[in-house]
Amino acid sequence: SRKQLVQVLTKHYQLDFLKPTLHSVPLSDGSVATVPIFDVEAQIIAFLNDPLQMRKENFASNYDIFTGKKKQTSSTLDEVHTGSLWETARLKYCGDDPDVFPLALICFYNKTNTDGFGSLSCSPFICTPSFLNQDCRNDDSNYMVHGIRIHPKFWLW
């Protein structure tokens, strides 16, 4: 059955971290909504350990992913790390500590209607690493869903 296949593949490929934890959230009208909560840290670690995504050709040009610095001095503005505030943020949060991995996330959300009338909708909160080049950042296979907005007042993380 489909359920058995999913269970076998999940166990074999150790994909349990992708399965959200379901939580009950009381709503203002007294009803309860069941919502998924995703493990953000596990998703990021899985992304960083995926050899298909962590290929040199996927990285932004002239960028050292381990230090967050430019490999060579350049005045070209073409990737996240070439922006005017990147170095300021890198120094503030990472400094020159060799044990710190600079990881900025580009995040956005996109409202999705789940029925034909637009009454059931959600807004997934999606992130992609900034060290990827522009083509890879635009490729939805490099997106990670970290939360879902199901109602204007409720975010799920």
Chimera marker file (.cmm) of the C-alpha trace (Angstrom):
<marker_set name="trace">
<marker id="1" x="0.000" y="0.000" z="0.000" r="1" g="1" b="0" radius="0.5"/>
<marker id="2" x="1.018" y="3.644" z="-0.331" r="1" g="1" b="0" radius="0.5"/>
<marker id="3" x="1.216" y="4.027" z="3.453" r="1" g="1" b="0" radius="0.5"/>
<marker id="4" x="3.563" y="1.049" z="3.783" r="1" g="1" b="0" radius="0.5"/>
<marker id="5" x="5.749" y="2.314" z="0.910" r="1" g="1" b="0" radius="0.5"/>
<marker id="6" x="6.083" y="5.735" z="2.552" r="1" g="1" b="0" radius="0.5"/>
<marker id="7" x="6.957" y="4.114" z="5.900" r="1" g="1" b="0" radius="0.5"/>
<marker id="8" x="9.625" y="1.878" z="4.341" r="1" g="1" b="0" radius="0.5"/>
<marker id="9" x="11.194" y="4.707" z="2.320" r="1" g="1" b="0" radius="0.5"/>
<marker id="10" x="11.102" y="7.078" z="5.310" r="1" g="1" b="0" radius="0.5"/>
<marker id="11" x="12.908" y="4.534" z="7.469" r="1" g="1" b="0" radius="0.5"/>
<marker id="12" x="15.403" y="3.475" z="4.775" r="1" g="1" b="0" radius="0.5"/>
<marker id="13" x="16.409" y="7.030" z="3.818" r="1" g="1" b="0" radius="0.5"/>
<marker id="14" x="16.106" y="8.360" z="7.411" r="1" g="1" b="0" radius="0.5"/>
<marker id="15" x="13.565" y="11.031" z="6.444" r="1" g="1" b="0" radius="0.5"/>
<marker id="16" x="11.675" y="11.198" z="9.754" r="1" g="1" b="0" radius="0.5"/>
<marker id="17" x="12.825" y="14.805" z="10.236" r="1" g="1" b="0" radius="0.5"/>
<marker id="18" x="10.701" y="15.873" z="7.232" r="1" g="1" b="0" radius="0.5"/>
<marker id="19" x="7.504" y="14.749" z="8.904" r="1" g="1" b="0" radius="0.5"/>
<marker id="20" x="5.975" y="17.630" z="10.853" r="1" g="1" b="0" radius="0.5"/>
<marker id="21" x="4.731" y="17.292" z="14.400" r="1" g="1" b="0" radius="0.5"/>
<marker id="22" x="1.002" y="17.987" z="14.630" r="1" g="1" b="0" radius="0.5"/>
<marker id="23" x="-0.148" y="20.409" z="17.323" r="1" g="1" b="0" radius="0.5"/>
<marker id="24" x="-3.622" y="21.482" z="18.350" r="1" g="1" b="0" radius="0.5"/>
<marker id="25" x="-4.167" y="25.237" z="18.468" r="1" g="1" b="0" radius="0.5"/>
<marker id="26" x="-7.256" y="26.751" z="20.108" r="1" g="1" b="0" radius="0.5"/>
<marker id="27" x="-8.920" y="29.370" z="17.893" r="1" g="1" b="0" radius="0.5"/>
<marker id="28" x="-10.745" y="32.498" z="19.036" r="1" g="1" b="0" radius="0.5"/>
<marker id="29" x="-14.148" y="30.982" z="18.201" r="1" g="1" b="0" radius="0.5"/>
<marker id="30" x="-13.508" y="28.082" z="20.592" r="1" g="1" b="0" radius="0.5"/>
<marker id="31" x="-12.717" y="25.510" z="17.916" r="1" g="1" b="0" radius="0.5"/>
<marker id="32" x="-9.354" y="23.780" z="17.592" r="1" g="1" b="0" radius="0.5"/>
<marker id="33" x="-7.132" y="23.589" z="14.520" r="1" g="1" b="0" radius="0.5"/>
<marker id="34" x="-4.485" y="20.920" z="14.019" r="1" g="1" b="0" radius="0.5"/>
<marker id="35" x="-1.350" y="22.422" z="12.514" r="1" g="1" b="0" radius="0.5"/>
<marker id="36" x="2.019" y="21.057" z="11.348" r="1" g="1" b="0" radius="0.5"/>
<marker id="37" x="5.245" y="22.193" z="13.067" r="1" g="1" b="0" radius="0.5"/>
<marker id="38" x="8.473" y="21.665" z="11.097" r="1" g="1" b="0" radius="0.5"/>
<marker id="39" x="11.974" y="21.033" z="12.500" r="1" g="1" b="0" radius="0.5"/>
<marker id="40" x="13.912" y="23.944" z="10.960" r="1" g="1" b="0" radius="0.5"/>
<marker id="41" x="17.331" y="22.860" z="12.214" r="1" g="1" b="0" radius="0.5"/>
<marker id="42" x="16.902" y="19.327" z="10.827" r="1" g="1" b="0" radius="0.5"/>
<marker id="43" x="15.837" y="20.696" z="7.425" r="1" g="1" b="0" radius="0.5"/>
<marker id="44" x="18.857" y="23.002" z="7.197" r="1" g="1" b="0" radius="0.5"/>
<marker id="45" x="21.274" y="20.258" z="8.251" r="1" g="1" b="0" radius="0.5"/>
<marker id="46" x="19.717" y="17.892" z="5.698" r="1" g="1" b="0" radius="0.5"/>
<marker id="47" x="20.130" y="20.557" z="3.000" r="1" g="1" b="0" radius="0.5"/>
<marker id="48" x="23.779" y="21.094" z="3.939" r="1" g="1" b="0" radius="0.5"/>
<marker id="49" x="24.419" y="17.332" z="3.860" r="1" g="1" b="0" radius="0.5"/>
<marker id="50" x="22.758" y="16.791" z="0.468" r="1" g="1" b="0" radius="0.5"/>
<marker id="51" x="25.481" y="16.239" z="-2.184" r="1" g="1" b="0" radius="0.5"/>
<marker id="52" x="23.053" y="17.141" z="-4.988" r="1" g="1" b="0" radius="0.5"/>
<marker id="53" x="22.474" y="20.608" z="-3.538" r="1" g="1" b="0" radius="0.5"/>
<marker id="54" x="25.899" y="21.281" z="-2.056" r="1" g="1" b="0" radius="0.5"/>
<marker id="55" x="27.796" y="21.264" z="-5.357" r="1" g="1" b="0" radius="0.5"/>
<marker id="56" x="30.401" y="23.880" z="-6.207" r="1" g="1" b="0" radius="0.5"/>
<marker id="57" x="28.515" y="24.891" z="-9.365" r="1" g="1" b="0" radius="0.5"/>
<marker id="58" x="25.467" y="25.747" z="-7.226" r="1" g="1" b="0" radius="0.5"/>
<marker id="59" x="27.347" y="28.294" z="-5.092" r="1" g="1" b="0" radius="0.5"/>
<marker id="60" x="27.415" y="32.021" z="-5.735" r="1" g="1" b="0" radius="0.5"/>
<marker id="61" x="30.459" y="33.079" z="-7.730" r="1" g="1" b="0" radius="0.5"/>
<marker id="62" x="33.502" y="34.426" z="-5.896" r="1" g="1" b="0" radius="0.5"/>
<marker id="63" x="32.126" y="33.242" z="-2.518" r="1" g="1" b="0" radius="0.5"/>
<marker id="64" x="33.800" y="31.094" z="0.139" r="1" g="1" b="0" radius="0.5"/>
<marker id="65" x="30.922" y="29.244" z="1.817" r="1" g="1" b="0" radius="0.5"/>
<marker id="66" x="33.004" y="28.422" z="4.912" r="1" g="1" b="0" radius="0.5"/>
<marker id="67" x="34.020" y="32.006" z="5.758" r="1" g="1" b="0" radius="0.5"/>
<marker id="68" x="31.283" y="34.048" z="4.071" r="1" g="1" b="0" radius="0.5"/>
<marker id="69" x="33.929" y="36.213" z="2.430" r="1" g="1" b="0" radius="0.5"/>
<marker id="70" x="34.655" y="37.050" z="-1.198" r="1" g="1" b="0" radius="0.5"/>
<marker id="71" x="37.438" y="34.927" z="-2.663" r="1" g="1" b="0" radius="0.5"/>
<marker id="72" x="38.777" y="37.896" z="-4.639" r="1" g="1" b="0" radius="0.5"/>
<marker id="73" x="38.176" y="41.629" z="-4.429" r="1" g="1" b="0" radius="0.5"/>
<marker id="74" x="35.522" y="42.672" z="-6.915" r="1" g="1" b="0" radius="0.5"/>
<marker id="75" x="33.202" y="45.625" z="-7.436" r="1" g="1" b="0" radius="0.5"/>
<marker id="76" x="30.563" y="43.528" z="-9.225" r="1" g="1" b="0" radius="0.5"/>
<marker id="77" x="27.132" y="43.484" z="-7.546" r="1" g="1" b="0" radius="0.5"/>
<marker id="78" x="25.563" y="40.210" z="-8.619" r="1" g="1" b="0" radius="0.5"/>
<marker id="79" x="24.964" y="38.000" z="-5.564" r="1" g="1" b="0" radius="0.5"/>
<marker id="80" x="23.855" y="38.415" z="-1.944" r="1" g="1" b="0" radius="0.5"/>
<marker id="81" x="27.406" y="38.511" z="-0.566" r="1" g="1" b="0" radius="0.5"/>
<marker id="82" x="28.336" y="41.409" z="-2.882" r="1" g="1" b="0" radius="0.5"/>
<marker id="83" x="25.729" y="43.728" z="-1.329" r="1" g="1" b="0" radius="0.5"/>
<marker id="84" x="26.749" y="46.667" z="0.835" r="1" g="1" b="0" radius="0.5"/>
<marker id="85" x="25.503" y="45.190" z="4.140" r="1" g="1" b="0" radius="0.5"/>
<marker id="86" x="26.717" y="41.598" z="3.772" r="1" g="1" b="0" radius="0.5"/>
<marker id="87" x="30.172" y="42.167" z="5.259" r="1" g="1" b="0" radius="0.5"/>
<marker id="88" x="28.749" y="44.233" z="8.140" r="1" g="1" b="0" radius="0.5"/>
<marker id="89" x="26.305" y="41.429" z="9.019" r="1" g="1" b="0" radius="0.5"/>
<marker id="90" x="28.962" y="38.715" z="8.609" r="1" g="1" b="0" radius="0.5"/>
<marker id="91" x="31.335" y="40.536" z="10.960" r="1" g="1" b="0" radius="0.5"/>
<marker id="92" x="28.581" y="41.142" z="13.534" r="1" g="1" b="0" radius="0.5"/>
<marker id="93" x="27.238" y="37.580" z="13.656" r="1" g="1" b="0" radius="0.5"/>
<marker id="94" x="30.247" y="35.461" z="12.634" r="1" g="1" b="0" radius="0.5"/>
<marker id="95" x="33.390" y="37.553" z="12.942" r="1" g="1" b="0" radius="0.5"/>
<marker id="96" x="36.474" y="35.617" z="11.935" r="1" g="1" b="0" radius="0.5"/>
<marker id="97" x="35.722" y="32.585" z="14.126" r="1" g="1" b="0" radius="0.5"/>
<marker id="98" x="36.814" y="29.523" z="12.100" r="1" g="1" b="0" radius="0.5"/>
<marker id="99" x="34.140" y="27.373" z="13.794" r="1" g="1" b="0" radius="0.5"/>
<marker id="100" x="31.222" y="29.561" z="12.650" r="1" g="1" b="0" radius="0.5"/>
<marker id="101" x="29.397" y="28.773" z="9.409" r="1" g="1" b="0" radius="0.5"/>
<marker id="102" x="27.853" y="31.923" z="7.914" r="1" g="1" b="0" radius="0.5"/>
<marker id="103" x="24.373" y="31.000" z="6.757" r="1" g="1" b="0" radius="0.5"/>
<marker id="104" x="21.886" y="33.627" z="5.685" r="1" g="1" b="0" radius="0.5"/>
<marker id="105" x="18.440" y="32.554" z="4.531" r="1" g="1" b="0" radius="0.5"/>
<marker id="106" x="16.315" y="34.266" z="1.915" r="1" g="1" b="0" radius="0.5"/>
<marker id="107" x="12.746" y="33.863" z="3.125" r="1" g="1" b="0" radius="0.5"/>
<marker id="108" x="9.321" y="34.579" z="1.692" r="1" g="1" b="0" radius="0.5"/>
<marker id="109" x="5.789" y="33.292" z="1.815" r="1" g="1" b="0" radius="0.5"/>
<marker id="110" x="3.213" y="32.750" z="-0.879" r="1" g="1" b="0" radius="0.5"/>
<marker id="111" x="-0.522" y="32.405" z="-0.279" r="1" g="1" b="0" radius="0.5"/>
<marker id="112" x="-1.911" y="29.212" z="-1.752" r="1" g="1" b="0" radius="0.5"/>
<marker id="113" x="-5.611" y="28.498" z="-2.169" r="1" g="1" b="0" radius="0.5"/>
<marker id="114" x="-6.449" y="24.889" z="-1.434" r="1" g="1" b="0" radius="0.5"/>
<marker id="115" x="-9.992" y="24.851" z="-2.752" r="1" g="1" b="0" radius="0.5"/>
<marker id="116" x="-11.832" y="26.320" z="-5.729" r="1" g="1" b="0" radius="0.5"/>
<marker id="117" x="-13.516" y="29.031" z="-3.673" r="1" g="1" b="0" radius="0.5"/>
<marker id="118" x="-10.457" y="30.450" z="-1.904" r="1" g="1" b="0" radius="0.5"/>
<marker id="119" x="-11.963" y="29.784" z="1.505" r="1" g="1" b="0" radius="0.5"/>
<marker id="120" x="-9.326" y="27.263" z="2.545" r="1" g="1" b="0" radius="0.5"/>
<marker id="121" x="-5.931" y="28.830" z="2.124" r="1" g="1" b="0" radius="0.5"/>
<marker id="122" x="-2.477" y="28.721" z="3.633" r="1" g="1" b="0" radius="0.5"/>
<marker id="123" x="0.750" y="30.634" z="3.180" r="1" g="1" b="0" radius="0.5"/>
<marker id="124" x="3.890" y="28.500" z="3.370" r="1" g="1" b="0" radius="0.5"/>
<marker id="125" x="6.949" y="30.258" z="4.833" r="1" g="1" b="0" radius="0.5"/>
<marker id="126" x="9.794" y="29.252" z="2.513" r="1" g="1" b="0" radius="0.5"/>
<marker id="127" x="13.564" y="29.731" z="2.804" r="1" g="1" b="0" radius="0.5"/>
<marker id="128" x="16.597" y="29.097" z="0.610" r="1" g="1" b="0" radius="0.5"/>
<marker id="129" x="20.294" y="29.617" z="1.497" r="1" g="1" b="0" radius="0.5"/>
<marker id="130" x="21.831" y="32.871" z="0.282" r="1" g="1" b="0" radius="0.5"/>
<marker id="131" x="25.108" y="31.174" z="-0.666" r="1" g="1" b="0" radius="0.5"/>
<marker id="132" x="23.399" y="29.571" z="-3.671" r="1" g="1" b="0" radius="0.5"/>
<marker id="133" x="23.753" y="31.324" z="-7.014" r="1" g="1" b="0" radius="0.5"/>
<marker id="134" x="20.735" y="33.135" z="-8.446" r="1" g="1" b="0" radius="0.5"/>
<marker id="135" x="19.653" y="30.235" z="-10.693" r="1" g="1" b="0" radius="0.5"/>
<marker id="136" x="19.663" y="27.838" z="-7.738" r="1" g="1" b="0" radius="0.5"/>
<marker id="137" x="17.859" y="30.308" z="-5.462" r="1" g="1" b="0" radius="0.5"/>
<marker id="138" x="15.112" y="30.494" z="-8.104" r="1" g="1" b="0" radius="0.5"/>
<marker id="139" x="14.857" y="26.689" z="-8.343" r="1" g="1" b="0" radius="0.5"/>
<marker id="140" x="12.077" y="25.426" z="-6.062" r="1" g="1" b="0" radius="0.5"/>
<marker id="141" x="13.972" y="22.172" z="-5.434" r="1" g="1" b="0" radius="0.5"/>
<marker id="142" x="16.235" y="24.292" z="-3.175" r="1" g="1" b="0" radius="0.5"/>
<marker id="143" x="13.351" y="25.621" z="-1.047" r="1" g="1" b="0" radius="0.5"/>
<marker id="144" x="12.665" y="24.570" z="2.530" r="1" g="1" b="0" radius="0.5"/>
<marker id="145" x="9.214" y="25.072" z="4.083" r="1" g="1" b="0" radius="0.5"/>
<marker id="146" x="9.675" y="26.212" z="7.689" r="1" g="1" b="0" radius="0.5"/>
<marker id="147" x="6.163" y="27.250" z="8.625" r="1" g="1" b="0" radius="0.5"/>
<marker id="148" x="2.664" y="27.805" z="7.352" r="1" g="1" b="0" radius="0.5"/>
<marker id="149" x="0.327" y="30.725" z="7.872" r="1" g="1" b="0" radius="0.5"/>
<marker id="150" x="-3.208" y="29.331" z="7.964" r="1" g="1" b="0" radius="0.5"/>
<marker id="151" x="-5.027" y="32.448" z="9.116" r="1" g="1" b="0" radius="0.5"/>
<marker id="152" x="-4.068" y="36.133" z="9.335" r="1" g="1" b="0" radius="0.5"/>
<marker id="153" x="-3.430" y="35.725" z="13.083" r="1" g="1" b="0" radius="0.5"/>
<marker id="154" x="-1.677" y="32.333" z="13.168" r="1" g="1" b="0" radius="0.5"/>
<marker id="155" x="1.864" y="31.372" z="12.095" r="1" g="1" b="0" radius="0.5"/>
<marker id="156" x="3.046" y="27.797" z="12.518" r="1" g="1" b="0" radius="0.5"/>
<marker id="157" x="6.720" y="27.093" z="13.034" r="1" g="1" b="0" radius="0.5"/>
<link id1="1" id2="2" r="1" g="1" b="0" radius="0.2"/>
<link id1="2" id2="3" r="1" g="1" b="0" radius="0.2"/>
<link id1="3" id2="4" r="1" g="1" b="0" radius="0.2"/>
<link id1="4" id2="5" r="1" g="1" b="0" radius="0.2"/>
<link id1="5" id2="6" r="1" g="1" b="0" radius="0.2"/>
<link id1="6" id2="7" r="1" g="1" b="0" radius="0.2"/>
<link id1="7" id2="8" r="1" g="1" b="0" radius="0.2"/>
<link id1="8" id2="9" r="1" g="1" b="0" radius="0.2"/>
<link id1="9" id2="10" r="1" g="1" b="0" radius="0.2"/>
<link id1="10" id2="11" r="1" g="1" b="0" radius="0.2"/>
<link id1="11" id2="12" r="1" g="1" b="0" radius="0.2"/>
<link id1="12" id2="13" r="1" g="1" b="0" radius="0.2"/>
<link id1="13" id2="14" r="1" g="1" b="0" radius="0.2"/>
<link id1="14" id2="15" r="1" g="1" b="0" radius="0.2"/>
<link id1="15" id2="16" r="1" g="1" b="0" radius="0.2"/>
<link id1="16" id2="17" r="1" g="1" b="0" radius="0.2"/>
<link id1="17" id2="18" r="1" g="1" b="0" radius="0.2"/>
<link id1="18" id2="19" r="1" g="1" b="0" radius="0.2"/>
<link id1="19" id2="20" r="1" g="1" b="0" radius="0.2"/>
<link id1="20" id2="21" r="1" g="1" b="0" radius="0.2"/>
<link id1="21" id2="22" r="1" g="1" b="0" radius="0.2"/>
<link id1="22" id2="23" r="1" g="1" b="0" radius="0.2"/>
<link id1="23" id2="24" r="1" g="1" b="0" radius="0.2"/>
<link id1="24" id2="25" r="1" g="1" b="0" radius="0.2"/>
<link id1="25" id2="26" r="1" g="1" b="0" radius="0.2"/>
<link id1="26" id2="27" r="1" g="1" b="0" radius="0.2"/>
<link id1="27" id2="28" r="1" g="1" b="0" radius="0.2"/>
<link id1="28" id2="29" r="1" g="1" b="0" radius="0.2"/>
<link id1="29" id2="30" r="1" g="1" b="0" radius="0.2"/>
<link id1="30" id2="31" r="1" g="1" b="0" radius="0.2"/>
<link id1="31" id2="32" r="1" g="1" b="0" radius="0.2"/>
<link id1="32" id2="33" r="1" g="1" b="0" radius="0.2"/>
<link id1="33" id2="34" r="1" g="1" b="0" radius="0.2"/>
<link id1="34" id2="35" r="1" g="1" b="0" radius="0.2"/>
<link id1="35" id2="36" r="1" g="1" b="0" radius="0.2"/>
<link id1="36" id2="37" r="1" g="1" b="0" radius="0.2"/>
<link id1="37" id2="38" r="1" g="1" b="0" radius="0.2"/>
<link id1="38" id2="39" r="1" g="1" b="0" radius="0.2"/>
<link id1="39" id2="40" r="1" g="1" b="0" radius="0.2"/>
<link id1="40" id2="41" r="1" g="1" b="0" radius="0.2"/>
<link id1="41" id2="42" r="1" g="1" b="0" radius="0.2"/>
<link id1="42" id2="43" r="1" g="1" b="0" radius="0.2"/>
<link id1="43" id2="44" r="1" g="1" b="0" radius="0.2"/>
<link id1="44" id2="45" r="1" g="1" b="0" radius="0.2"/>
<link id1="45" id2="46" r="1" g="1" b="0" radius="0.2"/>
<link id1="46" id2="47" r="1" g="1" b="0" radius="0.2"/>
<link id1="47" id2="48" r="1" g="1" b="0" radius="0.2"/>
<link id1="48" id2="49" r="1" g="1" b="0" radius="0.2"/>
<link id1="49" id2="50" r="1" g="1" b="0" radius="0.2"/>
<link id1="50" id2="51" r="1" g="1" b="0" radius="0.2"/>
<link id1="51" id2="52" r="1" g="1" b="0" radius="0.2"/>
<link id1="52" id2="53" r="1" g="1" b="0" radius="0.2"/>
<link id1="53" id2="54" r="1" g="1" b="0" radius="0.2"/>
<link id1="54" id2="55" r="1" g="1" b="0" radius="0.2"/>
<link id1="55" id2="56" r="1" g="1" b="0" radius="0.2"/>
<link id1="56" id2="57" r="1" g="1" b="0" radius="0.2"/>
<link id1="57" id2="58" r="1" g="1" b="0" radius="0.2"/>
<link id1="58" id2="59" r="1" g="1" b="0" radius="0.2"/>
<link id1="59" id2="60" r="1" g="1" b="0" radius="0.2"/>
<link id1="60" id2="61" r="1" g="1" b="0" radius="0.2"/>
<link id1="61" id2="62" r="1" g="1" b="0" radius="0.2"/>
<link id1="62" id2="63" r="1" g="1" b="0" radius="0.2"/>
<link id1="63" id2="64" r="1" g="1" b="0" radius="0.2"/>
<link id1="64" id2="65" r="1" g="1" b="0" radius="0.2"/>
<link id1="65" id2="66" r="1" g="1" b="0" radius="0.2"/>
<link id1="66" id2="67" r="1" g="1" b="0" radius="0.2"/>
<link id1="67" id2="68" r="1" g="1" b="0" radius="0.2"/>
<link id1="68" id2="69" r="1" g="1" b="0" radius="0.2"/>
<link id1="69" id2="70" r="1" g="1" b="0" radius="0.2"/>
<link id1="70" id2="71" r="1" g="1" b="0" radius="0.2"/>
<link id1="71" id2="72" r="1" g="1" b="0" radius="0.2"/>
<link id1="72" id2="73" r="1" g="1" b="0" radius="0.2"/>
<link id1="73" id2="74" r="1" g="1" b="0" radius="0.2"/>
<link id1="74" id2="75" r="1" g="1" b="0" radius="0.2"/>
<link id1="75" id2="76" r="1" g="1" b="0" radius="0.2"/>
<link id1="76" id2="77" r="1" g="1" b="0" radius="0.2"/>
<link id1="77" id2="78" r="1" g="1" b="0" radius="0.2"/>
<link id1="78" id2="79" r="1" g="1" b="0" radius="0.2"/>
<link id1="79" id2="80" r="1" g="1" b="0" radius="0.2"/>
<link id1="80" id2="81" r="1" g="1" b="0" radius="0.2"/>
<link id1="81" id2="82" r="1" g="1" b="0" radius="0.2"/>
<link id1="82" id2="83" r="1" g="1" b="0" radius="0.2"/>
<link id1="83" id2="84" r="1" g="1" b="0" radius="0.2"/>
<link id1="84" id2="85" r="1" g="1" b="0" radius="0.2"/>
<link id1="85" id2="86" r="1" g="1" b="0" radius="0.2"/>
<link id1="86" id2="87" r="1" g="1" b="0" radius="0.2"/>
<link id1="87" id2="88" r="1" g="1" b="0" radius="0.2"/>
<link id1="88" id2="89" r="1" g="1" b="0" radius="0.2"/>
<link id1="89" id2="90" r="1" g="1" b="0" radius="0.2"/>
<link id1="90" id2="91" r="1" g="1" b="0" radius="0.2"/>
<link id1="91" id2="92" r="1" g="1" b="0" radius="0.2"/>
<link id1="92" id2="93" r="1" g="1" b="0" radius="0.2"/>
<link id1="93" id2="94" r="1" g="1" b="0" radius="0.2"/>
<link id1="94" id2="95" r="1" g="1" b="0" radius="0.2"/>
<link id1="95" id2="96" r="1" g="1" b="0" radius="0.2"/>
<link id1="96" id2="97" r="1" g="1" b="0" radius="0.2"/>
<link id1="97" id2="98" r="1" g="1" b="0" radius="0.2"/>
<link id1="98" id2="99" r="1" g="1" b="0" radius="0.2"/>
<link id1="99" id2="100" r="1" g="1" b="0" radius="0.2"/>
<link id1="100" id2="101" r="1" g="1" b="0" radius="0.2"/>
<link id1="101" id2="102" r="1" g="1" b="0" radius="0.2"/>
<link id1="102" id2="103" r="1" g="1" b="0" radius="0.2"/>
<link id1="103" id2="104" r="1" g="1" b="0" radius="0.2"/>
<link id1="104" id2="105" r="1" g="1" b="0" radius="0.2"/>
<link id1="105" id2="106" r="1" g="1" b="0" radius="0.2"/>
<link id1="106" id2="107" r="1" g="1" b="0" radius="0.2"/>
<link id1="107" id2="108" r="1" g="1" b="0" radius="0.2"/>
<link id1="108" id2="109" r="1" g="1" b="0" radius="0.2"/>
<link id1="109" id2="110" r="1" g="1" b="0" radius="0.2"/>
<link id1="110" id2="111" r="1" g="1" b="0" radius="0.2"/>
<link id1="111" id2="112" r="1" g="1" b="0" radius="0.2"/>
<link id1="112" id2="113" r="1" g="1" b="0" radius="0.2"/>
<link id1="113" id2="114" r="1" g="1" b="0" radius="0.2"/>
<link id1="114" id2="115" r="1" g="1" b="0" radius="0.2"/>
<link id1="115" id2="116" r="1" g="1" b="0" radius="0.2"/>
<link id1="116" id2="117" r="1" g="1" b="0" radius="0.2"/>
<link id1="117" id2="118" r="1" g="1" b="0" radius="0.2"/>
<link id1="118" id2="119" r="1" g="1" b="0" radius="0.2"/>
<link id1="119" id2="120" r="1" g="1" b="0" radius="0.2"/>
<link id1="120" id2="121" r="1" g="1" b="0" radius="0.2"/>
<link id1="121" id2="122" r="1" g="1" b="0" radius="0.2"/>
<link id1="122" id2="123" r="1" g="1" b="0" radius="0.2"/>
<link id1="123" id2="124" r="1" g="1" b="0" radius="0.2"/>
<link id1="124" id2="125" r="1" g="1" b="0" radius="0.2"/>
<link id1="125" id2="126" r="1" g="1" b="0" radius="0.2"/>
<link id1="126" id2="127" r="1" g="1" b="0" radius="0.2"/>
<link id1="127" id2="128" r="1" g="1" b="0" radius="0.2"/>
<link id1="128" id2="129" r="1" g="1" b="0" radius="0.2"/>
<link id1="129" id2="130" r="1" g="1" b="0" radius="0.2"/>
<link id1="130" id2="131" r="1" g="1" b="0" radius="0.2"/>
<link id1="131" id2="132" r="1" g="1" b="0" radius="0.2"/>
<link id1="132" id2="133" r="1" g="1" b="0" radius="0.2"/>
<link id1="133" id2="134" r="1" g="1" b="0" radius="0.2"/>
<link id1="134" id2="135" r="1" g="1" b="0" radius="0.2"/>
<link id1="135" id2="136" r="1" g="1" b="0" radius="0.2"/>
<link id1="136" id2="137" r="1" g="1" b="0" radius="0.2"/>
<link id1="137" id2="138" r="1" g="1" b="0" radius="0.2"/>
<link id1="138" id2="139" r="1" g="1" b="0" radius="0.2"/>
<link id1="139" id2="140" r="1" g="1" b="0" radius="0.2"/>
<link id1="140" id2="141" r="1" g="1" b="0" radius="0.2"/>
<link id1="141" id2="142" r="1" g="1" b="0" radius="0.2"/>
<link id1="142" id2="143" r="1" g="1" b="0" radius="0.2"/>
<link id1="143" id2="144" r="1" g="1" b="0" radius="0.2"/>
<link id1="144" id2="145" r="1" g="1" b="0" radius="0.2"/>
<link id1="145" id2="146" r="1" g="1" b="0" radius="0.2"/>
<link id1="146" id2="147" r="1" g="1" b="0" radius="0.2"/>
<link id1="147" id2="148" r="1" g="1" b="0" radius="0.2"/>
<link id1="148" id2="149" r="1" g="1" b="0" radius="0.2"/>
<link id1="149" id2="150" r="1" g="1" b="0" radius="0.2"/>
<link id1="150" id2="151" r="1" g="1" b="0" radius="0.2"/>
<link id1="151" id2="152" r="1" g="1" b="0" radius="0.2"/>
<link id1="152" id2="153" r="1" g="1" b="0" radius="0.2"/>
<link id1="153" id2="154" r="1" g="1" b="0" radius="0.2"/>
<link id1="154" id2="155" r="1" g="1" b="0" radius="0.2"/>
<link id1="155" id2="156" r="1" g="1" b="0" radius="0.2"/>
<link id1="156" id2="157" r="1" g="1" b="0" radius="0.2"/>
</marker_set>
